[in-house]
């Protein structure tokens, strides 16, 4: 249920804003990403490392960047009218 995700996100984000509690920030970043708020997720993960010294924050930042780049590449491929790496011989299945 999306409402539960949003409630959890708000609780973690509020706690992180209030106390700078690193695990709350980490969880907030994950939930921001999961709910499509990629830039906010990356900003919090980056802050966990740069301002709080959390190496887990840096790992999370790098992981979320890779996920975001993969998602963008997949969307470009899905929305592309070009066929990348496909045979031009009209539907032949390679290797079969």
C-alpha positions in Angstrom: 0.0 0.0 0.0 1.5 3.3 -1.1 0.1 5.2 1.8 2.1 3.0 4.2 5.3 3.7 2.3 4.5 7.5 2.4 3.9 7.3 6.1 7.1 5.4 6.8 9.0 7.8 4.6 7.6 10.8 6.4 8.5 9.3 9.8 12.1 8.6 8.8 12.5 11.9 7.0 11.2 13.8 10.0 13.4 12.0 12.4 16.5 12.5 10.2 15.7 16.2 9.9 15.1 16.5 13.7 18.1 14.6 15.0 20.5 13.8 12.1 20.0 10.1 13.0 22.0 8.4 10.3 19.9 5.2 10.0 16.7 7.3 9.7 18.4 9.3 6.9 19.4 6.0 5.2 15.9 4.6 5.4 14.4 7.9 4.2 16.7 7.9 1.2 15.7 4.4 0.2 12.0 5.2 0.6 12.4 8.4 -1.4 14.0 6.4 -4.2 11.3 3.7 -4.0 8.6 6.3 -4.3 10.1 7.9 -7.4 11.8 10.9 -5.7 15.3 10.1 -7.0 16.9 13.5 -6.6 15.8 13.8 -3.0 17.1 10.3 -2.3 20.5 11.0 -3.8 20.7 14.3 -2.0 20.1 12.6 1.4 22.5 9.8 0.7 25.2 12.3 -0.4 24.6 14.3 2.8 24.9 11.2 4.9 28.5 10.8 3.6 29.6 14.4 3.1 28.1 15.9 6.3 27.7 12.9 8.6 30.8 10.9 7.5 28.7 7.7 6.9 30.5 5.4 4.5 27.2 3.5 4.3 25.7 6.7 2.9 28.4 6.8 0.2 27.7 3.2 -0.7 24.0 3.9 -0.8 24.6 7.0 -3.0 26.6 5.0 -5.5 24.1 2.2 -5.5 21.2 4.5 -6.1 23.1 6.3 -8.9 23.7 2.9 -10.6 20.0 1.9 -10.3 18.9 5.3 -11.6 21.3 5.1 -14.6 20.1 1.5 -15.3 16.5 2.6 -15.1 17.1 5.5 -17.5 18.9 3.3 -20.0 16.1 0.8 -19.9 13.5 3.5 -20.5 15.6 4.9 -23.4 15.7 1.4 -24.9 12.0 0.8 -24.4 11.1 4.2 -25.9 13.6 3.9 -28.8 12.5 3.3 -32.3 15.9 1.9 -33.2 16.7 -1.8 -32.6 20.1 -2.0 -30.9 22.2 -5.0 -31.8 19.4 -6.7 -33.7 19.9 -8.6 -36.9 18.6 -6.9 -40.0 17.6 -10.2 -41.6 14.0 -9.8 -40.7 13.4 -11.6 -37.4 16.0 -14.4 -37.4 16.7 -15.7 -34.0 20.4 -15.8 -33.4 21.8 -19.0 -31.8 18.7 -21.1 -32.4 
